[in-house]
Amino acid sequence: MPRKRCCGLISEYPVCHKFISEKNENHAVMILGIEEMEAIRLKDMIGYDQEVCGKEMGLSRTTFQRILIGARKKIATALVEGHSIEIRGGHYQMKNRVFECVDCGETWEVEPCTEGGKHGYEIACPKCGSMKKTKLDQEVRHVCGGSGDHKDGGGCCGGH
C-alpha cells in the first residue's frame, strides 16, 4: 500500500495558472501541481538551497527534491513537446500569514485568507487595535495595502 503523499506548505498562489502553447493543436496539457510550482519558485527563482526549500515547505530535503525533479520534468516536457501548462491542484497547504504592528511591535499569525474571509488590511493588531501593520514573509516586511485584490498572488492575503 503506498504511503500518503506529504502536503507542501506554500507562501503564495501562482500569478498565472495557464500557459498556452502556440503549437497546441492536439490540446495536450501538462498539469503542474501548486506545490510543484512553489518548489520551482523557491529553488529556481529565489535560489534557496534544497535544505532551506524543504524547511520552507515543511518537507524533508529528499521529499522536496522529488517534487522539484517532477516539476522540472513536466516543464521540460511541455516546452520541448509544445504542450500547454496548467498550474492547479496538487498536495499543498497555504501557510499562515504573519503580521507585525507598526505602532506597538506586536507580531501575530492569522490563518490564510479565503474568499469571503478577512483580508490583511482588514485585520487589526490584537494588542493595541492599530490597523498599521506589515506582513512578514521570511523576515522580509511587505506593506499591507487596501486593494483586496486576490488576483496578483501577493499582498496581505498571499493571493488566491
MOFEN-V251199 format. One record per residue. N is the residue number from 1. OMEGA is omega as a letter, one per 30 degrees, with the letter a starting at -180 (NA if undefined). Layout:
n	omega
N	OMEGA
N	OMEGA
This chain:
n	omega
1	a
2	l
3	l
4	a
5	l
6	l
7	l
8	l
9	l
10	a
11	a
12	l
13	l
14	l
15	l
16	a
17	a
18	l
19	a
20	l
21	l
22	l
23	a
24	a
25	a
26	l
27	l
28	a
29	l
30	l
31	l
32	l
33	a
34	l
35	l
36	l
37	l
38	l
39	l
40	a
41	a
42	a
43	a
44	a
45	a
46	l
47	l
48	l
49	a
50	l
51	l
52	l
53	l
54	l
55	l
56	a
57	l
58	a
59	l
60	l
61	a
62	l
63	l
64	a
65	l
66	l
67	a
68	l
69	l
70	l
71	a
72	l
73	l
74	a
75	l
76	l
77	l
78	a
79	a
80	a
81	l
82	l
83	l
84	l
85	l
86	l
87	a
88	l
89	l
90	a
91	a
92	l
93	l
94	l
95	l
96	l
97	l
98	a
99	l
100	l
101	l
102	a
103	a
104	l
105	l
106	l
107	l
108	a
109	l
110	l
111	l
112	l
113	l
114	l
115	a
116	l
117	a
118	l
119	a
120	a
121	l
122	a
123	l
124	l
125	a
126	a
127	a
128	l
129	a
130	l
131	l
132	a
133	l
134	l
135	l
136	l
137	a
138	l
139	l
140	a
141	l
142	l
143	l
144	l
145	a
146	a
147	a
148	a
149	a
150	a
151	a
152	l
153	a
154	l
155	a
156	a
157	a
158	l
159	l
160	NA
